Amino acid sequence: MTKKSARKTGAQGLRLLRAKATKVFEDKESARIWLQTPAYGLNGKIPEEYAKASAAGRREVERLLTRIDYGVYT
């Protein structure tokens, strides 16, 4: 995979993550606020920054959103 395609994949992953956050929080503004606020479930890290750092971080944020969607906060 080239750097350019890796960046594209990362950008696509972030778009999908934002879409999932919008679904979970039911509107774009609530999703945006959550993505930019330190999250207890990520040890105080900011979800959007954590997701941008690596594919593993993106997966962790996605798992947390799934847990929130199902009502599991711990």
Summary of the structure (lengths in Angstrom):
residues: 74
radius of gyration: 12.2
end to end distance: 36.1
largest distance: 38.7
contacts: 193
relative contact order: 0.15
helix: 76%
strand: 3%
